[in-house]
Amino acid sequence: MALVQDIRVSENGLSAVMTKVSEAFARRKVYRQTLGELRSLSARELDDLGLHASMITRVAYEAAYGK
């Protein structure tokens, strides 16, 4: 019986790891997409949004990771 419990715990652990990896890929995709979209804007468009070109990386990071 102990062997069965160990396997179940291991499967749950693998599921949690796969969920974390999936979330990490999704956040990275949001970061890259946001970064690309902001970089495609002109200085005037960024100014309209209240942003400067030096802020793009930070804004993209905050959009993806919320920090």
N, C-alpha and C positions, 0 to 999 in steps of 0.2 A: 504494500500500500504506500509506503514512503516513496518508492520509486515513481509511482504515478503522480503523486503530489509534486515531486521535483520537476517532472516533465511539464506539468500544467503551469507551474510558476515560471518555468523557462519560456513557454509559449507566450504567456502574458507579457513577460519581459521583452520578448522579440516584437510583439505587437506594439508595445509602448515605444520601442526604439524606432520602428518603422513609421509610427505616427509622428514622432519628433523629426525624423528625416524628411518626411513629406511636408511638414509644416515649414521646415527650414528652406526647402526648395521653393515653396510657394512664396515665402517672404522675400527670398532672393529675387524671384521673378518680379514681384511688385517693385522692389528696389531698382532693378535694371530698367523696367518699363518707365517708371517715374523719372529716373535719371535721363533716359533717352528723350522723353517728352519735354522735360524742362530744358535740356540742352538744345533742343530744336527751336526754342523760342528766341526771338530777337531781344535786344537790350530794352527796347521800348515795351515789348509785351511783358518782360520780367518786371519792369518798373511799374506797369499797370497792376501787377499782382503784388507789388510791394516787396519784390525780391531783387537781389543783386546776383550777378553771375557767381560770385564767391560763395553764395548760400546754397547753391543747387545740390551739392552732395549731402549737406546736412538735412535739407528738406526731404530729399529722397529717402535718406536713412530713417528719418522720423516717420515718414509715411509707411515704411515697411515694418519697422521694428518698434515704433511708438515710444522712442526714448528721446 
